[in-house]
Amino acid sequence: MNNRLRYLYDSYIKKTATLSERQELADLLSHPSCIDEVKEWIGTEMENDEAADLITFEQAEEVFRQVLHPQADATLTPARPLQGIHYFKPVWVRYAAAIFVLVAVAVYLYTRKGHQDASLTLHTAPKNSTIVPGGNKAVLTLADGSTILLDSAANGNISRQGNTQVVKLSNGQIAYQVNGVNSKPVGYNTMATPRGGQYQLQLPDGTKVWLNASSSITYPTAFSGNERRVQIKGEVYFEVVKNPNMPFKVYMPNGTDKGNGQQIEVIGTHFNVNSYDDEPSLTITLLEGSVKVNRSVLKPGEAYSNGKISKVNTEEAVAWKNGYFQFNQADIKKVMRQISRWYDIEVSYEGNIPDRKFGGDILRDSNLSDVLEGLEVSQIHFRLSGRKLTIIP
């Protein structure tokens, strides 16, 4: 490789490359005049046992992890998995030095086939911004109609309803502790997050719940009878405690194709439900166990949407819960729907917006200025006025 390309690649591996240097590296690797040189270098490194000396064991492990299992800190990840390339653990250290180049070449080849992929991945230090990311914010409405602002409530006991104690734990999570049998009728609570908010909850049966921005869940203060039934809006992730004698059911009341009359039935499982009103359809993604939606039964790694079941990338579906956005062949409107909810901004479009697809990760704790910088790198233009963002040609 030429000296500049080698410098940029080494900087990327050492995590010292600036955003502009990472973009320059991607541009160089995808340029037609460079592709033959890159291919030749890949072949040399694949045949050379000394390739592992280019980077340390830890660096090689990091590159390998980023490419095969991209997480929140992955950089310049491909918009889709590489096809026809197989990796075997005994030789991965030797190959790791060339993996990033393979990714860049794959992106180049897909671009030649007509795909318009772009990376929105950010790996920069936080900057000051008038618009900061969302955080742990929610309002708890008790059975008597009173409300508690959870982000400002002190840790410890915050309410008692019958024999159920509502507790705010040290990590900010809300938990319900049931003592004995309730002699009074069971009441219902509702936890709701605003735009720019998220929260965690542990239901009376021990089931763990994560609420994304602009979401809510209504549930009893104690489960009784032959089922555990909750109602949700927005996006919610569940880790349900198994109880064959009392199936867990999730009901979604809003929208004809968002779950009107539909419910999810489970025994014990991990799954994500996206039922936002502004999304094209209700999407249920299963990570573990099994769930039944109407007459359809999902298996791990599958999603239900528009009445159909398909194999999906489960990491993308629950990336929000793990602290980042992940996009795979997403159009700009899908990207901005998530951005607008998390940063509590209004997004509009002006003129003819290019029909481009995006792939990559964005840390959810990034300030909006970092996200917009990523958009600029991806050749997306905008105008920001207060909390109003206009995407322009």
N, C-alpha and C positions, 0 to 999 in steps of 0.2 A: 504494500500500500504506500501511497505517497505520504510525505511527512505530516501534512496537515490532517489527512484522514486518520493517520495513526495517533496524532495528538488528540484529536477529538474523541476517538474511540477510547483511548486510555483515560481521558478525563471523564467520559461517561462511566466506565468501569469503576473509577475511584470516587464517583459521585461528586466531582468538583466542577463538572460542566455547568455553565449557565444555561438559562432557557434558550438564549439565542444560539449558543454553541450546540445544544442538543438539536435545535431545528436545523442548523447548518449541517450537522452530521447526517440527519435524515435526508436532507436535500442532496448531499453529496452521494450518499449510498443509493439513492433512487435515480440519479442522473444517468441517462443512457451512455454517456462517455466513460462512466466509471464502472458500469455493470460487469464488463468483461474482466477488469482488474479484480473486482470484488469476488467474482466466481472463482478466478484463479487462486486468490488468497484463501478462500474457503476450502478448496480442494487441497491446498498445501497444508493447511492447519489440520484438516481431518486425517491426513496421512502422517502428520508429524507428532510424535509423542511429546516433543518439547512444547507443544502448544499450551500445555497446562502451566508452563512457567510464565506465561503472559500475565496471569492473574493468580492471586492466592487461592487457597482452598475455599476460604470463606467467601471471597468475591465470586468464584466460580459457582458456589452453591447458591449465592444470591441471584446471579444471572439465570441459572437453571430454574430456580423457583419463580422468578418473575415471568419467564416465558411460558412455563408449563402450568403454573398456578398463580396467575397475576392477582396481586392484592392491592391494598390502598396505596402502597408506595411504589408500585410498578411504573416504569417510564417507557414511553414509546412502544406500548404493547400493541400487537397486531390486532386489526379489526376483526379477525376471524382466525380459528386455529389453522396451523400449517398442515397441509394435506400431504400424505405420502412420505412423511419423515418420521422415522421410528427411533426412539431413544432407549438405550439399554443401560441400566444403572452401573455396571462395571466399567464403562468407558465414558461416562458423562462428564467427568472432570476434564478429560482430554478435549471433548467436544464443546465444553461450555464457552471457551474463548471465542468460538465461531458462531454461537447460537444467535447473538444479537444481530450479526450481519445477515444470517439466514432470515431473521424476522424482517429486516429492512428489504432484502431482496424479494421476499414473499409479498410485502406491501407493494413494491414496485411492479411485480408481475401482475398482481390483481388490478393495479391502476391501468396497466396496458390493456387489460381485458375489458376496461370500461367502468370499473368501480371507482367511485369518488369517495374514498375513505379519508378521514382525517382524525388526528389524535387530539383529544382534549385533556390528556394527562398532565397533571401539574405536580412538580416536585420542588417547589420553591418555598422559601421561608415566609411566614405570615407577614403581611404588610398592613399598615394602617389604612383603614377604609371607613367611609361614613356608613357603609352597609356591612354589618358583620354577619357571620353565619348564625343559623338557629341554635337552639340549646334546649336544655331540659325545662320545658314549660308546659303546664297543664292546669286545668281546673277540675276539681272533684265536686260533683253535685250529689249530696246525700239524699237519703230517702225522704227527709222532711222538707227538701227543697233548698236547704242552705248550701252555700258553696265555700270551698276552700281553695285558695290560690296556692298550689303545691310548690312552686318554685321559691316562694317566700316563707312557707311553713317551716317551723323548727322540726328537727328530728325527734322521734319518739311518738307517743300516743297522740293522735290528732282527733279521734272521734270514737265513740262507742255506740253501736247499734244492736240492740238486743244482747245476745251473748257473743257478738263479733266485735273485736277490737281492730280499728284501722290504725296502722303504724307506718310512720315514715322512717325507713331504715337509714343507716349512715351513708349508704351509697346513693341516697335519693329515691330509691324504689319504694313504692307503696305496697304494703302487704296486709292481708286480712288474716287475723288469728281467731279461730272459732273455739270457744270454750264451752263444752257441754252441748246440750240440745236447746235450740231456740224455742221458747214458749210462745213468743209473739209471732205474728205473721211476718214472713220474710220481706224485707224491703229491697229496693233496687237502687244502685248507685250508677252514676255515669262519669267516666273520665274522658275529658276532651282536650285535645291539643290544638293550639292556634296555628296559623301559618307561621313558619319559623320556629316550631316547637316539636318536641318529641318527649316520650316518657315511657317508663317501665312499670309494670304492675304484676303483682302475684295474687291470683284469685284465691278465694277461700279453700279450694281443693288443692292448692299448690301449683296450678297451671301458671306458667310464665307468659306474659304478654308484653309485646313491644308495640307502641303506637308511633307511626310516622307523623309528619306534619299534617295539620288540618284533618285529624281523624278522631274517632270516638268509639267507645265501647260501653254498653249498658249491661249490667250483670247483677245477680242477686248477692246479698251480703252473706248468704249461706246457701249451699246447694242442697236440695231435698227432692224426694220423689224418684222417678225412674230415668231422669235425664238431667244434664247440665246444659243450660241454654243461655247464650249471650247474643247480643245484637251489635253490629258494628257498622261504621261508615269510614270511608277513606282507605288507608292501608294499615294492616295489622299483621304482626307475626306471632305465631303461637307455638309454645312447647307444652303440649297437653299431657297431664298426668294420666296414666292408664287406669281405667276403671271399667271393665267389661260390663258390669251391672248398671252403669250409669253413663251411657254414651254422651259425648260432648258435641253440642250442636251450635253452629254459628249461623245466624240469620242476617241477611242483608235486605232491608226493606225498600231501598230507593232505586228508581230507574228500572225500566222494562227489562233491559239486558244486563243490569247490574246486580240482579239477584231478586227481583220482585217475585216472591213465592219460592225462591230458591234457598237452600240451606246446605251447609257442609256438615256431614256427620262423621265423627271419628271416635276411636276408642283411646288411643294414645299415639301421638304423632307430632312431627314438626312441619309446619306449613306456613305459607305467606298468602295473604289475601289482599289484592289490589282492587278496590271497588270505587275509586274516585269518580265523581260525576263527569269530569272533563277527560277521562281516558276513554278510548274507543270501546272497550269492553271489560267486563269483569275477568280477572285472571287469578287463578288459584294455583300456586306452585308448591309441590310436595317435596320435602327434603328427606323425610324419614317416616316409616310406618305406612299407613294407607288412609285415604279419605274417600268418602262417597259424595258425589255431587249429582243430585237428581238420580239418574240410573247409571251414571259413569263412576268407575272406581279408578282412582289414580294410584300409580306406583311411584316410588322415589325417582326423582329426576324427570318427572312429567309435570305438565301444566294443563289446566283446563281453561279454555278461552273460546268464546263464540260457539259453544256447544261441542267443541272438538278437543281431543287430547293429543298433545305432541311432546316430544323430547325437548328439553330446554337446558340452558345454562343456569343452574340454581344459584350460583354465586352472584350472577347479575341481579336476580330477583331479590336477594336479601342483602345486597351490598349496602343499602341505606342503614340497615340495622348494625352493620359492622363498621360504620363510620366513613363510607365513601359512596360516590355514585359510580356505577359501571355501565358503560354503553357499548353495545355490539350491533353495528349496522343500524344505528338509531338516526332518525331524521332530526332536523333542528327543532321542530315543534315538540317532539318527545323529550329532547334534552331540556328545552326551556320550561316545559311543564314541571319537571322536577326541580329545576333551579328556582323558578318563581315561588313554589311552595316553601322551599327551605329558606330562601332569603327574603321572603315576604315582599316580593316586588311584582309590579304589573308589567306584563310583556305584551307587546303588540308588534305587528309586521307591516312593513311599508314597501310597496312595489313588488317585483318578482324576486322571491327568495330562491336561491339555487337549491335544487333537489339533490343535496349531498348527504352522505352517510358518515356517521361518526363512530369511532371506537376508542376506548381508553377509560381511564379512571380519573376522578376528581375527589380529593379529600374534602369531606363535608365540613371540616373545621377551617377551610380556606376562606379568606375574606372574598367578597364579591370582586374586588379589583383583580385578584389572582385568577378567578374564573374568566373574567373578561379578557385578561391578557392571553389566556389559552384560546379564547375565541378569535382574537386578533391573529394569533399564530396560525390558526386554522382557516384564515381568510374569510372570517365572518365579521361583517361590519355592523356597528350599532351606534345608538345615541342614547345616553343616560341622562335623565333629568329627574332629580330627586329619587323616588323609588319607581320611576317609570322607565323601562328599558324598551327601546324600539329597535328591532332588527331591520337593517336596511340593505339594499343590493350592494 
